[in-house]
Amino acid sequence: MQAPLSWRNEIKYHDLASKAIDLNIHPGIGSVSQLDSDFRKKLYFSGSLIQHVVRKSDGSSPEDARWTDMWGQLCGVTLSLWDSEEIEAASGRGEEVHPTDINIINAVVEVYGSVTTPATATTPARNFPQVIALNTAGSNFLLFSCPSSAELVSWVSAIRLAAWEKSRLEEIYTGHLLRSASFISHRMWKDPLSPLERGRMEGWVHIRLAGHVEWKRVWLVVQGVICNACGHSPAVGRSKPPTPTASLSLTTMPFVAFYASSEPKDTKRAMLTFTELTQAFAVYRENPEMIPRSSLIKLEGTIGEEDFAGGMKGRDGWVLIMVGLGSNPEEQKTGPALKWLTGIHDAFCMYGRPNRYEWNPRNPESFFFAYPFGQHRDVSCSIAYL
């Protein structure tokens, strides 16, 4: 099937300057804005798919439960889907079809061998091979059948790579946020003091876990390990996690725990834990005016075995944390979010902490690892659009 006209036009006539950079914001943030603009135009994969919506984001079943022929395109973290029948009909009229866009930044991807639909009074049983299962928002559940095993591998790789590269941009953004905050306060870079007291930090936040729709107010506890073994390695403390019960009171390993409240009766057992973190960053705000009031951070790692996790028990996943929601305007600025992030980085020995943040773009521990720099930093972007 041929790609839809609107998609061909977008690739051919894309505007490299579609997103203006506010020259009044910190130059580092400006560079992230340009990287994000380029990222959103990056084509990861495209091709034919057969889609079946099993559940909508609210968990309900769709009215139309058919398997539908689609044309899919993944640009940045946006999966655009065009209905093949609509494309053919619009083509005869010389019109364009607008796609349905799905954001895959928080997608959980699984690979199924095949799915067979049972026979009905009017239709025979049908087998759909090479199936990808996606959860992208709330409780939704989407199935996509690929034409071949090679395309299945390409789609899964593209989705996972796009989501990971987006998270790398968020890490770069976090690094620039920390640096700009330091320059505003001290006129120079100065490593922030650790917010951990005796290795611990706690307070009220709102969270949304992978697979959930609603935000929940919880008591957050970050517990680090006070030892000399952490050094610079963010991998320290990522071995086998403790069980999320009374053993969490020990400080032999770092953990992030969420409780229903700060009352002693509610802090005896966590409602949710993360004992292995791979990333912890501020969520990028595309509107420069919102950056000073950024209060959203994201943790990625292994989710505990608590019932609150639901289907994500013991799996790799994420949690969004919203901080600084008080009535005081100072609490609604970026400061509280960066304070929490620094505490988490210290507890899990990430990005060079608790000694000092690592900025070398050639060091895998750095926020800026593989960050484009030097006189040829824009060459890769130019090649991407040839």
MORAFEN-V347075 format. One record per residue. N is the residue number from 1. RES is the residue in three letters. SS is DSSP state (h for helix, s for strand, l for the rest). PSI is psi in whole degrees, -180 to 180 (* if undefined). D_FIRST is the distance of its C-alpha to the first C-alpha in Angstrom with 2 decimals. Layout:
n:N res:RES ss:SS psi:PSI d_first:D_FIRST
n:N res:RES ss:SS psi:PSI d_first:D_FIRST
This chain:
n:1 res:MET ss:l psi:138 d_first:0.00
n:2 res:GLN ss:l psi:146 d_first:3.81
n:3 res:ALA ss:l psi:147 d_first:6.57
n:4 res:PRO ss:l psi:150 d_first:8.96
n:5 res:LEU ss:h psi:-42 d_first:11.93
n:6 res:SER ss:h psi:-36 d_first:14.47
n:7 res:TRP ss:h psi:-43 d_first:13.17
n:8 res:ARG ss:h psi:-40 d_first:13.11
n:9 res:ASN ss:h psi:-39 d_first:16.56
n:10 res:GLU ss:h psi:-43 d_first:17.83
n:11 res:ILE ss:h psi:-37 d_first:17.28
n:12 res:LYS ss:h psi:-38 d_first:18.72
n:13 res:TYR ss:l psi:27 d_first:21.58
n:14 res:HIS ss:l psi:151 d_first:22.53
n:15 res:ASP ss:l psi:110 d_first:26.27
n:16 res:LEU ss:l psi:-17 d_first:28.13
n:17 res:ALA ss:l psi:31 d_first:31.10
n:18 res:SER ss:l psi:-26 d_first:29.50
n:19 res:LYS ss:l psi:109 d_first:31.86
n:20 res:ALA ss:l psi:143 d_first:35.50
n:21 res:ILE ss:l psi:126 d_first:37.88
n:22 res:ASP ss:l psi:113 d_first:41.14
n:23 res:LEU ss:l psi:-12 d_first:43.82
n:24 res:ASN ss:l psi:-12 d_first:46.40
n:25 res:ILE ss:l psi:168 d_first:44.87
n:26 res:HIS ss:l psi:134 d_first:45.67
n:27 res:PRO ss:h psi:-32 d_first:44.12
n:28 res:GLY ss:h psi:-42 d_first:42.75
n:29 res:ILE ss:h psi:-36 d_first:40.90
n:30 res:GLY ss:h psi:-39 d_first:39.64
n:31 res:SER ss:h psi:-35 d_first:38.18
n:32 res:VAL ss:h psi:-39 d_first:36.41
n:33 res:SER ss:h psi:-40 d_first:34.97
n:34 res:GLN ss:h psi:-41 d_first:33.55
n:35 res:LEU ss:h psi:-41 d_first:32.16
n:36 res:ASP ss:h psi:-38 d_first:30.54
n:37 res:SER ss:h psi:-44 d_first:29.07
n:38 res:ASP ss:h psi:-39 d_first:27.58
n:39 res:PHE ss:h psi:-42 d_first:26.36
n:40 res:ARG ss:h psi:-18 d_first:24.47
n:41 res:LYS ss:h psi:-7 d_first:22.45
n:42 res:LYS ss:l psi:122 d_first:21.75
n:43 res:LEU ss:s psi:117 d_first:18.12
n:44 res:TYR ss:s psi:-44 d_first:18.35
n:45 res:PHE ss:s psi:158 d_first:14.85
n:46 res:SER ss:s psi:156 d_first:11.26
n:47 res:GLY ss:s psi:-178 d_first:8.23
n:48 res:SER ss:s psi:144 d_first:6.95
n:49 res:LEU ss:s psi:157 d_first:10.21
n:50 res:ILE ss:s psi:118 d_first:12.21
n:51 res:GLN ss:s psi:142 d_first:15.10
n:52 res:HIS ss:s psi:120 d_first:18.61
n:53 res:VAL ss:s psi:111 d_first:21.43
n:54 res:VAL ss:s psi:-46 d_first:24.66
n:55 res:ARG ss:s psi:147 d_first:27.04
n:56 res:LYS ss:l psi:175 d_first:27.24
n:57 res:SER ss:l psi:-27 d_first:29.24
n:58 res:ASP ss:l psi:5 d_first:32.45
n:59 res:GLY ss:l psi:-6 d_first:32.01
n:60 res:SER ss:l psi:161 d_first:31.46
n:61 res:SER ss:l psi:144 d_first:28.90
n:62 res:PRO ss:l psi:158 d_first:26.17
n:63 res:GLU ss:l psi:-38 d_first:26.52
n:64 res:ASP ss:l psi:108 d_first:22.99
n:65 res:ALA ss:l psi:20 d_first:22.65
n:66 res:ARG ss:l psi:160 d_first:19.47
n:67 res:TRP ss:l psi:123 d_first:16.65
n:68 res:THR ss:s psi:132 d_first:13.69
n:69 res:ASP ss:s psi:129 d_first:9.92
n:70 res:MET ss:s psi:162 d_first:9.30
n:71 res:TRP ss:s psi:124 d_first:7.79
n:72 res:GLY ss:s psi:149 d_first:10.91
n:73 res:GLN ss:s psi:128 d_first:12.94
n:74 res:LEU ss:s psi:109 d_first:16.55
n:75 res:CYS ss:s psi:122 d_first:18.92
n:76 res:GLY ss:l psi:-129 d_first:22.52
n:77 res:VAL ss:l psi:20 d_first:23.09
n:78 res:THR ss:s psi:115 d_first:20.69
n:79 res:LEU ss:s psi:111 d_first:17.61
n:80 res:SER ss:s psi:133 d_first:15.52
n:81 res:LEU ss:s psi:127 d_first:13.28
n:82 res:TRP ss:s psi:133 d_first:11.36
n:83 res:ASP ss:s psi:125 d_first:11.29
n:84 res:SER ss:h psi:-40 d_first:8.15
n:85 res:GLU ss:h psi:-40 d_first:10.90
n:86 res:GLU ss:h psi:-35 d_first:12.64
n:87 res:ILE ss:h psi:-46 d_first:9.95
n:88 res:GLU ss:h psi:-42 d_first:9.82
n:89 res:ALA ss:h psi:-43 d_first:13.58
n:90 res:ALA ss:h psi:-33 d_first:14.33
n:91 res:SER ss:h psi:-39 d_first:12.52
n:92 res:GLY ss:h psi:-25 d_first:14.95
n:93 res:ARG ss:h psi:-2 d_first:17.76
n:94 res:GLY ss:l psi:25 d_first:16.99
n:95 res:GLU ss:l psi:168 d_first:17.05
n:96 res:GLU ss:l psi:155 d_first:15.53
n:97 res:VAL ss:l psi:131 d_first:14.75
n:98 res:HIS ss:l psi:137 d_first:16.79
n:99 res:PRO ss:l psi:167 d_first:15.60
n:100 res:THR ss:s psi:124 d_first:17.77
n:101 res:ASP ss:s psi:136 d_first:19.41
n:102 res:ILE ss:s psi:127 d_first:20.98
n:103 res:ASN ss:s psi:122 d_first:23.68
n:104 res:ILE ss:l psi:14 d_first:23.73
n:105 res:ILE ss:l psi:-35 d_first:27.04
n:106 res:ASN ss:l psi:22 d_first:28.93
n:107 res:ALA ss:l psi:142 d_first:26.31
n:108 res:VAL ss:s psi:120 d_first:27.56
n:109 res:VAL ss:s psi:132 d_first:24.99
n:110 res:GLU ss:s psi:153 d_first:25.48
n:111 res:VAL ss:s psi:126 d_first:23.77
n:112 res:TYR ss:s psi:150 d_first:23.95
n:113 res:GLY ss:s psi:-57 d_first:23.78
n:114 res:SER ss:s psi:162 d_first:22.27
n:115 res:VAL ss:s psi:130 d_first:22.78
n:116 res:THR ss:s psi:125 d_first:23.80
n:117 res:THR ss:s psi:137 d_first:24.08
n:118 res:PRO ss:l psi:156 d_first:27.26
n:119 res:ALA ss:l psi:149 d_first:27.52
n:120 res:THR ss:l psi:-177 d_first:28.66
n:121 res:ALA ss:l psi:-24 d_first:30.49
n:122 res:THR ss:l psi:-16 d_first:27.35
n:123 res:THR ss:l psi:143 d_first:24.63
n:124 res:PRO ss:l psi:167 d_first:24.94
n:125 res:ALA ss:l psi:147 d_first:24.66
n:126 res:ARG ss:s psi:137 d_first:21.26
n:127 res:ASN ss:s psi:133 d_first:20.70
n:128 res:PHE ss:s psi:111 d_first:18.17
n:129 res:PRO ss:s psi:171 d_first:18.54
n:130 res:GLN ss:s psi:65 d_first:18.34
n:131 res:VAL ss:s psi:134 d_first:19.05
n:132 res:ILE ss:s psi:135 d_first:19.90
n:133 res:ALA ss:s psi:132 d_first:22.48
n:134 res:LEU ss:s psi:136 d_first:23.09
n:135 res:ASN ss:s psi:114 d_first:26.13
n:136 res:THR ss:l psi:-23 d_first:25.82
n:137 res:ALA ss:l psi:125 d_first:28.49
n:138 res:GLY ss:l psi:-129 d_first:31.50
n:139 res:SER ss:l psi:15 d_first:31.01
n:140 res:ASN ss:l psi:156 d_first:27.31
n:141 res:PHE ss:s psi:113 d_first:25.36
n:142 res:LEU ss:s psi:138 d_first:21.59
n:143 res:LEU ss:s psi:138 d_first:19.72
n:144 res:PHE ss:s psi:124 d_first:16.27
n:145 res:SER ss:s psi:129 d_first:15.08
n:146 res:CYS ss:s psi:151 d_first:13.26
n:147 res:PRO ss:l psi:-27 d_first:11.55
n:148 res:SER ss:l psi:165 d_first:14.57
n:149 res:SER ss:h psi:-33 d_first:17.95
n:150 res:ALA ss:h psi:-41 d_first:17.32
n:151 res:GLU ss:h psi:-33 d_first:14.53
n:152 res:LEU ss:h psi:-48 d_first:16.96
n:153 res:VAL ss:h psi:-41 d_first:19.66
n:154 res:SER ss:h psi:-42 d_first:17.70
n:155 res:TRP ss:h psi:-47 d_first:16.94
n:156 res:VAL ss:h psi:-44 d_first:20.55
n:157 res:SER ss:h psi:-42 d_first:22.00
n:158 res:ALA ss:h psi:-44 d_first:20.19
n:159 res:ILE ss:h psi:-46 d_first:21.40
n:160 res:ARG ss:h psi:-39 d_first:24.87
n:161 res:LEU ss:h psi:-43 d_first:25.20
n:162 res:ALA ss:h psi:-44 d_first:24.26
n:163 res:ALA ss:h psi:-40 d_first:26.76
n:164 res:TRP ss:h psi:-43 d_first:29.37
n:165 res:GLU ss:h psi:-33 d_first:29.10
n:166 res:LYS ss:h psi:-42 d_first:29.48
n:167 res:SER ss:h psi:-32 d_first:32.58
n:168 res:ARG ss:h psi:-38 d_first:33.90
n:169 res:LEU ss:h psi:-38 d_first:33.71
n:170 res:GLU ss:h psi:-38 d_first:35.67
n:171 res:GLU ss:h psi:-43 d_first:38.26
n:172 res:ILE ss:h psi:-43 d_first:38.66
n:173 res:TYR ss:h psi:-43 d_first:39.08
n:174 res:THR ss:h psi:-42 d_first:41.71
n:175 res:GLY ss:h psi:-44 d_first:43.58
n:176 res:HIS ss:h psi:-35 d_first:43.79
n:177 res:LEU ss:h psi:-46 d_first:44.93
n:178 res:LEU ss:h psi:-45 d_first:47.72
n:179 res:ARG ss:h psi:-43 d_first:48.79
n:180 res:SER ss:h psi:-37 d_first:48.80
n:181 res:ALA ss:h psi:-39 d_first:50.81
n:182 res:SER ss:h psi:-42 d_first:53.31
n:183 res:PHE ss:h psi:-33 d_first:53.71
n:184 res:ILE ss:h psi:-39 d_first:54.29
n:185 res:SER ss:h psi:-39 d_first:56.96
n:186 res:HIS ss:h psi:-1 d_first:58.58
n:187 res:ARG ss:l psi:14 d_first:57.57
n:188 res:MET ss:l psi:166 d_first:56.39
n:189 res:TRP ss:l psi:131 d_first:54.34
n:190 res:LYS ss:l psi:121 d_first:56.26
n:191 res:ASP ss:l psi:132 d_first:54.95
n:192 res:PRO ss:l psi:149 d_first:55.22
n:193 res:LEU ss:l psi:149 d_first:57.81
n:194 res:SER ss:l psi:131 d_first:56.57
n:195 res:PRO ss:l psi:-5 d_first:56.44
n:196 res:LEU ss:l psi:135 d_first:57.12
n:197 res:GLU ss:s psi:115 d_first:60.64
n:198 res:ARG ss:l psi:38 d_first:61.77
n:199 res:GLY ss:l psi:12 d_first:58.16
n:200 res:ARG ss:s psi:149 d_first:57.07
n:201 res:MET ss:s psi:138 d_first:55.39
n:202 res:GLU ss:s psi:157 d_first:54.77
n:203 res:GLY ss:s psi:176 d_first:54.04
n:204 res:TRP ss:s psi:138 d_first:52.09
n:205 res:VAL ss:s psi:172 d_first:48.36
n:206 res:HIS ss:s psi:141 d_first:45.38
n:207 res:ILE ss:s psi:156 d_first:42.52
n:208 res:ARG ss:s psi:120 d_first:39.08
n:209 res:LEU ss:s psi:155 d_first:37.89
n:210 res:ALA ss:l psi:134 d_first:34.40
n:211 res:GLY ss:l psi:-3 d_first:33.28
n:212 res:HIS ss:l psi:157 d_first:35.79
n:213 res:VAL ss:l psi:-42 d_first:35.51
n:214 res:GLU ss:l psi:152 d_first:39.12
n:215 res:TRP ss:l psi:147 d_first:41.40
n:216 res:LYS ss:s psi:134 d_first:44.67
n:217 res:ARG ss:s psi:126 d_first:47.94
n:218 res:VAL ss:s psi:166 d_first:49.35
n:219 res:TRP ss:s psi:118 d_first:52.02
n:220 res:LEU ss:s psi:132 d_first:50.54
n:221 res:VAL ss:s psi:125 d_first:52.54
n:222 res:VAL ss:s psi:121 d_first:51.72
n:223 res:GLN ss:s psi:121 d_first:53.96
n:224 res:GLY ss:l psi:180 d_first:54.25
n:225 res:VAL ss:l psi:123 d_first:56.30
n:226 res:ILE ss:l psi:101 d_first:59.32
n:227 res:CYS ss:l psi:168 d_first:59.79
n:228 res:ASN ss:l psi:-2 d_first:59.88
n:229 res:ALA ss:l psi:-15 d_first:57.19
n:230 res:CYS ss:l psi:-47 d_first:54.31
n:231 res:GLY ss:l psi:-137 d_first:54.82
n:232 res:HIS ss:l psi:-9 d_first:51.68
n:233 res:SER ss:l psi:120 d_first:49.26
n:234 res:PRO ss:l psi:-7 d_first:46.72
n:235 res:ALA ss:l psi:-15 d_first:46.22
n:236 res:VAL ss:l psi:134 d_first:49.73
n:237 res:GLY ss:l psi:12 d_first:49.74
n:238 res:ARG ss:l psi:17 d_first:46.29
n:239 res:SER ss:l psi:-160 d_first:47.59
n:240 res:LYS ss:l psi:124 d_first:47.98
n:241 res:PRO ss:l psi:157 d_first:48.45
n:242 res:PRO ss:l psi:165 d_first:51.42
n:243 res:THR ss:l psi:143 d_first:51.15
n:244 res:PRO ss:l psi:54 d_first:50.69
n:245 res:THR ss:l psi:-134 d_first:54.16
n:246 res:ALA ss:h psi:-22 d_first:57.63
n:247 res:SER ss:h psi:-17 d_first:56.70
n:248 res:LEU ss:h psi:-15 d_first:54.92
n:249 res:SER ss:h psi:-17 d_first:58.41
n:250 res:LEU ss:l psi:155 d_first:58.82
n:251 res:THR ss:l psi:31 d_first:57.84
n:252 res:THR ss:l psi:-18 d_first:56.98
n:253 res:MET ss:l psi:149 d_first:53.30
n:254 res:PRO ss:l psi:155 d_first:51.58
n:255 res:PHE ss:s psi:159 d_first:49.70
n:256 res:VAL ss:s psi:125 d_first:48.27
n:257 res:ALA ss:s psi:143 d_first:49.36
n:258 res:PHE ss:s psi:132 d_first:48.78
n:259 res:TYR ss:s psi:157 d_first:51.48
n:260 res:ALA ss:l psi:-33 d_first:51.93
n:261 res:SER ss:l psi:-180 d_first:54.89
n:262 res:SER ss:l psi:1 d_first:57.50
n:263 res:GLU ss:l psi:142 d_first:60.14
n:264 res:PRO ss:l psi:-38 d_first:61.64
n:265 res:LYS ss:l psi:-27 d_first:60.71
n:266 res:ASP ss:l psi:-15 d_first:57.00
n:267 res:THR ss:l psi:9 d_first:56.92
n:268 res:LYS ss:l psi:-29 d_first:58.08
n:269 res:ARG ss:l psi:128 d_first:54.56
n:270 res:ALA ss:l psi:145 d_first:51.33
n:271 res:MET ss:l psi:-18 d_first:48.57
n:272 res:LEU ss:s psi:140 d_first:45.99
n:273 res:THR ss:s psi:152 d_first:46.28
n:274 res:PHE ss:s psi:121 d_first:44.49
n:275 res:THR ss:s psi:-6 d_first:46.39
n:276 res:GLU ss:s psi:116 d_first:43.88
n:277 res:LEU ss:s psi:137 d_first:42.24
n:278 res:THR ss:s psi:-27 d_first:39.80
n:279 res:GLN ss:s psi:148 d_first:39.24
n:280 res:ALA ss:s psi:114 d_first:41.14
n:281 res:PHE ss:s psi:166 d_first:40.29
n:282 res:ALA ss:s psi:144 d_first:40.40
n:283 res:VAL ss:l psi:128 d_first:37.24
n:284 res:TYR ss:l psi:133 d_first:36.24
n:285 res:ARG ss:l psi:119 d_first:36.85
n:286 res:GLU ss:l psi:-29 d_first:34.77
n:287 res:ASN ss:l psi:114 d_first:37.53
n:288 res:PRO ss:h psi:-31 d_first:40.43
n:289 res:GLU ss:h psi:-22 d_first:42.95
n:290 res:MET ss:h psi:-14 d_first:42.04
n:291 res:ILE ss:h psi:-44 d_first:42.52
n:292 res:PRO ss:l psi:-19 d_first:46.33
n:293 res:ARG ss:l psi:21 d_first:45.88
n:294 res:SER ss:l psi:126 d_first:43.25
n:295 res:SER ss:l psi:11 d_first:44.23
n:296 res:LEU ss:s psi:127 d_first:41.15
n:297 res:ILE ss:s psi:161 d_first:40.95
n:298 res:LYS ss:s psi:134 d_first:38.71
n:299 res:LEU ss:s psi:137 d_first:39.73
n:300 res:GLU ss:s psi:134 d_first:37.47
n:301 res:GLY ss:s psi:-156 d_first:38.94
n:302 res:THR ss:s psi:125 d_first:39.96
n:303 res:ILE ss:s psi:145 d_first:40.73
n:304 res:GLY ss:l psi:-175 d_first:43.90
n:305 res:GLU ss:l psi:16 d_first:44.51
n:306 res:GLU ss:l psi:154 d_first:45.79
n:307 res:ASP ss:h psi:-32 d_first:44.79
n:308 res:PHE ss:h psi:-29 d_first:43.61
n:309 res:ALA ss:h psi:-19 d_first:40.66
n:310 res:GLY ss:h psi:-130 d_first:39.33
n:311 res:GLY ss:h psi:-7 d_first:36.28
n:312 res:MET ss:h psi:8 d_first:36.46
n:313 res:LYS ss:l psi:128 d_first:39.83
n:314 res:GLY ss:l psi:12 d_first:40.34
n:315 res:ARG ss:l psi:162 d_first:36.81
n:316 res:ASP ss:s psi:131 d_first:35.68
n:317 res:GLY ss:s psi:-162 d_first:34.98
n:318 res:TRP ss:s psi:162 d_first:36.11
n:319 res:VAL ss:s psi:133 d_first:38.51
n:320 res:LEU ss:s psi:135 d_first:38.75
n:321 res:ILE ss:s psi:125 d_first:42.36
n:322 res:MET ss:s psi:122 d_first:43.68
n:323 res:VAL ss:l psi:171 d_first:47.19
n:324 res:GLY ss:l psi:46 d_first:49.78
n:325 res:LEU ss:l psi:19 d_first:49.47
n:326 res:GLY ss:l psi:173 d_first:53.17
n:327 res:SER ss:l psi:-20 d_first:54.76
n:328 res:ASN ss:l psi:124 d_first:56.20
n:329 res:PRO ss:h psi:-32 d_first:54.11
n:330 res:GLU ss:h psi:-29 d_first:54.77
n:331 res:GLU ss:h psi:-14 d_first:53.05
n:332 res:GLN ss:h psi:11 d_first:49.87
n:333 res:LYS ss:l psi:178 d_first:49.45
n:334 res:THR ss:h psi:-24 d_first:47.60
n:335 res:GLY ss:h psi:-53 d_first:50.83
n:336 res:PRO ss:h psi:-37 d_first:50.77
n:337 res:ALA ss:h psi:-43 d_first:47.18
n:338 res:LEU ss:h psi:-33 d_first:48.14
n:339 res:LYS ss:h psi:-45 d_first:51.29
n:340 res:TRP ss:h psi:-42 d_first:49.42
n:341 res:LEU ss:h psi:-44 d_first:46.98
n:342 res:THR ss:h psi:-41 d_first:49.90
n:343 res:GLY ss:h psi:-42 d_first:51.56
n:344 res:ILE ss:h psi:-42 d_first:48.51
n:345 res:HIS ss:h psi:-41 d_first:48.12
n:346 res:ASP ss:h psi:-44 d_first:51.82
n:347 res:ALA ss:h psi:-39 d_first:51.71
n:348 res:PHE ss:h psi:8 d_first:48.84
n:349 res:CYS ss:l psi:56 d_first:49.84
n:350 res:MET ss:l psi:149 d_first:46.57
n:351 res:TYR ss:l psi:29 d_first:45.88
n:352 res:GLY ss:l psi:-18 d_first:49.37
n:353 res:ARG ss:l psi:159 d_first:51.33
n:354 res:PRO ss:l psi:1 d_first:53.93
n:355 res:ASN ss:l psi:-67 d_first:55.58
n:356 res:ARG ss:l psi:152 d_first:53.57
n:357 res:TYR ss:l psi:141 d_first:50.00
n:358 res:GLU ss:l psi:128 d_first:48.37
n:359 res:TRP ss:l psi:-5 d_first:46.79
n:360 res:ASN ss:l psi:118 d_first:46.23
n:361 res:PRO ss:l psi:-7 d_first:42.50
n:362 res:ARG ss:l psi:0 d_first:42.99
n:363 res:ASN ss:l psi:122 d_first:44.31
n:364 res:PRO ss:l psi:-20 d_first:41.79
n:365 res:GLU ss:l psi:-14 d_first:44.08
n:366 res:SER ss:l psi:149 d_first:43.72
n:367 res:PHE ss:l psi:-36 d_first:41.80
n:368 res:PHE ss:l psi:19 d_first:40.84
n:369 res:PHE ss:l psi:129 d_first:39.72
n:370 res:ALA ss:l psi:17 d_first:37.29
n:371 res:TYR ss:l psi:130 d_first:37.82
n:372 res:PRO ss:l psi:129 d_first:37.21
n:373 res:PHE ss:l psi:168 d_first:40.63
n:374 res:GLY ss:l psi:-179 d_first:42.56
n:375 res:GLN ss:l psi:-19 d_first:42.07
n:376 res:HIS ss:l psi:22 d_first:38.59
n:377 res:ARG ss:l psi:-23 d_first:37.19
n:378 res:ASP ss:l psi:1 d_first:34.61
n:379 res:VAL ss:h psi:-44 d_first:33.31
n:380 res:SER ss:h psi:-37 d_first:30.52
n:381 res:CYS ss:h psi:-39 d_first:29.21
n:382 res:SER ss:h psi:-41 d_first:29.22
n:383 res:ILE ss:h psi:-35 d_first:27.40
n:384 res:ALA ss:h psi:-23 d_first:24.59
n:385 res:TYR ss:l psi:10 d_first:23.70
n:386 res:LEU ss:l psi:* d_first:24.09
